Amino acid sequence: MEVSRNLKKEYIGAGLVCLAATLWGLDGIVLTPRLYQLNVAYVVFVLHLLPFLGMSLLFGRSEIKKIVKLPKSDLFYYFLIALFGGSIGTLAIVKALFIVNFNHLTVVTLLQKLQPVFAIVLARIILGEKIGKNFIFWAIVALMSGYILTFQFHFPQLHDSEHIGLACIYAIIAAFSFGSSTVFGKRILSNSSFLTAMYTRYMFTSIIMFLIVGWTGDFHWFTMTTKFQWMIFCIIAMTTGSGAVLLYYKGLKSIKANVATICELCFPVSSILFDYIFNGHLLSEIQSIAVIILLFSIYRITKNQK
């Protein structure tokens, strides 16, 4: 009976992680690119502000009390998480999605899968963590696959007509930034609940982006945002934003990390599927092979770190 109950929890947990990963694929291909007519910094600000306001209404008072009691060192790392993972990383990936103008969206989103490579290297440098067996080999394979996925067998053209080269540089910057955020998170999550960590990240990111948007004078975009764009913002806030993160960590409690790694493959698979359904785009045969090799190498990298 107990075994059956645990197995059911694992199935539910795996399903939640798969759903979260699929929502992230939907976001990168279908939702965020629909905001391309808006200013990038403004978009990132609103994408964090709406979930932050929603969380503040639900449990903000109790979380603020917990945040005030956190050590200053933890608050510093939360700031770094918000700076790299919330601000720089999101600015970079949104910029990448915008400049390809609905072309090569799958390539841009898939390059985010390089995030574990940067996270492991940074964890070695910052935290002194050991690097798993054959990491260098699989990291090189992943990077080479990412290159072929982007440029196939051609020399890179950073300013080609479709801006794919420049977009992929932004995507790699995003992967590095998200990887950095993961490393900084390891320093503090033992002292905070996930809810506190998420609320603090959204709060700090909203503050950082508020300052950036204020400095660039882009608050006028509030009056230029259409009803359709506000609808997209709200859908992202409730589903692919904080909603997907909550689903992911809820599911992660019931499954092992290596199972979660497999479930997260729903992200690239759904990205390819959504790009075909909504935009009519398919990867070439060479790119498809590169995707398979890239995902397998990332799987081996994460599996060897367990």
C-alpha positions in Angstrom: 0.0 0.0 0.0 2.8 2.4 1.0 4.8 1.5 -2.2 1.7 2.2 -4.3 1.2 5.6 -2.6 4.8 6.6 -3.1 4.7 5.5 -6.8 1.6 7.6 -7.3 3.3 10.6 -5.8 6.3 10.1 -8.1 4.0 9.9 -11.1 2.2 13.1 -10.0 5.6 14.8 -9.3 6.9 13.8 -12.7 3.8 15.1 -14.4 4.0 18.5 -12.6 7.7 18.9 -13.7 6.7 17.9 -17.3 3.9 20.5 -17.2 6.1 23.2 -15.9 8.8 22.5 -18.6 6.1 22.5 -21.3 4.8 25.9 -20.1 8.3 27.3 -20.4 8.4 26.0 -23.9 5.1 27.7 -24.6 6.4 30.9 -23.1 9.5 31.1 -25.2 7.8 30.3 -28.5 4.3 31.6 -28.2 3.8 34.1 -25.4 6.9 36.4 -24.8 7.6 36.9 -28.6 4.0 38.4 -28.9 5.3 41.3 -26.8 8.1 42.2 -29.3 6.6 45.6 -30.1 7.4 46.8 -26.5 10.6 47.9 -24.9 12.7 45.0 -23.6 13.5 46.4 -20.2 9.8 47.4 -19.7 8.7 43.9 -20.6 11.1 42.3 -18.1 9.9 44.8 -15.4 6.2 44.0 -15.9 6.9 40.2 -16.1 8.3 40.4 -12.6 6.1 43.1 -11.2 2.8 41.4 -11.8 3.8 38.1 -10.1 5.3 40.1 -7.2 2.1 42.1 -6.7 0.1 38.9 -6.8 2.3 37.2 -4.3 2.3 40.3 -2.1 -1.5 40.1 -1.9 -1.5 36.4 -1.1 1.4 36.1 1.4 3.5 39.3 1.2 3.1 40.3 4.9 4.3 37.0 6.3 7.2 36.8 3.9 8.4 40.3 4.5 8.7 39.4 8.2 10.9 36.4 7.3 13.0 38.5 4.9 13.7 41.1 7.5 15.2 38.4 9.8 17.5 37.0 7.1 21.3 37.6 7.5 22.8 40.4 5.4 24.9 37.9 3.6 21.8 36.0 2.4 20.2 39.3 1.3 23.4 40.0 -0.7 23.1 36.7 -2.5 19.4 37.2 -3.1 20.4 40.5 -4.8 22.9 38.6 -7.0 20.2 36.1 -7.9 17.8 38.9 -8.9 20.6 40.7 -10.8 21.8 37.7 -12.8 18.8 35.4 -13.0 16.0 37.9 -12.8 17.4 40.9 -14.6 20.4 40.2 -16.8 19.3 36.7 -17.8 15.8 37.7 -18.5 16.8 40.8 -20.4 19.1 38.8 -22.5 16.7 36.0 -23.4 13.8 38.4 -24.1 16.1 40.5 -26.3 17.1 37.3 -28.2 13.5 36.3 -28.7 12.6 39.8 -29.9 15.4 40.3 -32.5 14.8 37.1 -34.4 11.3 38.3 -35.3 9.6 34.9 -34.9 12.4 33.2 -36.9 14.7 30.6 -35.2 12.8 30.8 -31.9 13.5 27.1 -31.2 17.2 27.6 -31.7 17.2 30.5 -29.2 15.2 28.7 -26.5 17.3 25.4 -26.9 20.5 27.3 -26.3 19.3 27.9 -22.7 19.9 24.2 -22.1 23.6 25.1 -21.9 22.9 26.6 -18.5 24.1 23.5 -16.5 27.5 23.8 -18.2 28.0 27.3 -16.8 26.4 26.4 -13.5 28.8 23.5 -12.9 31.9 25.6 -13.9 30.8 28.5 -11.6 30.0 26.1 -8.8 33.6 24.8 -9.0 35.0 28.4 -9.0 32.7 30.0 -6.4 31.7 27.0 -4.2 34.6 24.7 -4.7 32.3 21.9 -5.8 33.9 18.9 -7.5 33.2 18.5 -11.2 31.7 15.2 -12.3 33.4 12.5 -14.4 34.0 13.3 -18.1 32.5 16.8 -17.6 35.0 18.5 -19.9 34.3 16.0 -22.7 30.5 16.3 -22.5 30.8 20.1 -22.1 32.8 20.4 -25.3 30.2 18.1 -27.1 27.4 20.3 -25.8 29.1 23.5 -26.9 29.9 22.1 -30.4 26.3 20.9 -30.7 25.1 24.3 -29.8 27.3 25.8 -32.5 25.9 23.4 -35.1 22.4 24.1 -33.9 22.9 27.8 -34.4 25.1 28.0 -37.5 25.0 24.4 -38.9 28.4 24.0 -40.7 28.7 27.7 -41.7 31.0 30.4 -40.3 29.1 32.6 -37.8 27.5 35.7 -39.2 26.7 38.0 -36.2 24.8 40.5 -38.3 23.0 38.4 -40.9 19.6 39.4 -42.2 17.7 37.3 -39.6 20.0 38.3 -36.7 20.4 34.6 -35.6 24.0 35.1 -34.6 23.4 38.1 -32.4 20.3 36.4 -30.9 22.3 33.3 -30.0 24.9 35.4 -28.2 22.1 36.9 -26.1 20.8 33.4 -25.4 24.2 32.2 -24.3 24.5 35.3 -22.0 21.1 34.3 -20.6 22.3 30.7 -20.0 25.4 32.0 -18.2 23.3 34.4 -16.1 20.7 31.7 -15.1 23.6 29.3 -14.3 25.1 32.0 -12.1 21.8 32.4 -10.3 21.6 28.7 -9.7 25.1 28.8 -8.0 24.2 31.8 -5.8 21.0 30.0 -4.9 22.9 27.1 -3.5 24.5 29.4 -0.9 21.2 30.5 0.7 18.4 28.1 0.0 19.3 26.0 3.0 18.3 29.0 5.2 15.0 29.9 3.4 11.9 28.1 2.2 11.3 28.0 -1.5 8.4 30.4 -1.1 10.6 33.0 0.6 13.3 32.6 -2.0 10.9 33.1 -4.9 9.2 36.1 -3.3 12.5 37.7 -2.5 13.8 37.1 -6.0 10.8 38.7 -7.6 10.9 41.6 -5.1 14.6 42.4 -5.8 14.2 41.9 -9.5 11.2 44.3 -9.6 13.2 46.9 -7.7 16.3 46.5 -10.0 14.1 46.7 -13.2 12.1 49.6 -11.8 15.4 51.5 -11.4 16.5 50.6 -15.0 13.2 51.5 -16.6 13.2 54.8 -14.6 16.8 55.6 -15.6 16.0 54.9 -19.3 12.7 56.9 -19.1 10.6 54.0 -20.4 7.6 54.2 -18.0 5.6 55.7 -20.9 5.2 52.2 -22.3 2.5 51.6 -19.6 0.2 53.9 -21.6 1.2 52.3 -25.0 0.5 48.7 -23.9 -2.5 47.3 -25.7 -5.3 45.1 -24.1 -3.9 42.1 -26.0 -0.4 42.7 -24.6 -1.8 43.1 -21.0 -3.6 39.8 -21.5 -0.3 38.1 -22.6 1.4 39.6 -19.5 -1.3 38.2 -17.2 -1.2 34.8 -18.8 2.6 34.6 -18.4 2.4 35.8 -14.8 -0.2 33.1 -13.9 1.2 30.2 -15.9 4.7 30.3 -17.4 6.1 32.7 -14.8 5.7 32.1 -11.1 3.0 29.5 -11.8 5.3 27.2 -13.7 8.1 27.6 -11.0 5.7 26.6 -8.3 4.6 23.5 -10.3 8.2 22.6 -10.9 9.3 22.7 -7.3 6.1 21.1 -6.1 6.8 18.2 -8.4 10.5 18.1 -7.6 9.7 17.2 -4.0 8.3 13.8 -5.1 11.0 12.7 -7.6 14.7 12.3 -7.8 16.9 14.8 -9.5 17.8 12.5 -12.4 14.1 11.8 -13.1 13.5 15.6 -13.1 16.3 16.0 -15.7 14.4 13.6 -18.0 11.1 15.4 -17.4 12.7 18.7 -18.2 13.2 17.4 -21.8 9.6 18.5 -22.2 10.9 22.0 -22.5 12.9 21.5 -25.8 10.4 19.0 -27.2 7.5 21.4 -26.6 9.5 24.3 -28.0 10.0 22.4 -31.3 6.4 21.4 -31.3 5.0 24.8 -30.5 7.2 26.5 -33.1 5.9 24.2 -35.7 2.2 24.5 -34.7 2.1 28.3 -34.2 4.9 29.5 -36.6 5.3 26.7 -39.1 9.0 26.3 -38.4 10.9 23.1 -38.4 14.6 22.4 -37.7 16.7 21.1 -40.5 18.0 17.5 -40.3 21.4 18.7 -39.2 19.9 20.9 -36.5 17.7 18.0 -35.3 20.7 15.8 -34.9 22.5 18.6 -33.1 19.6 19.0 -30.7 19.6 15.2 -29.8 23.4 15.3 -29.2 23.1 18.6 -27.2 20.3 17.3 -24.9 22.1 13.9 -24.4 25.3 15.7 -23.5 23.5 18.0 -21.0 21.8 14.9 -19.5 25.2 13.2 -19.1 26.6 16.3 -17.5 23.7 16.7 -15.0 23.6 12.9 -14.3 27.3 12.8 -13.5 27.0 15.7 -11.0 24.4 13.8 -8.8 
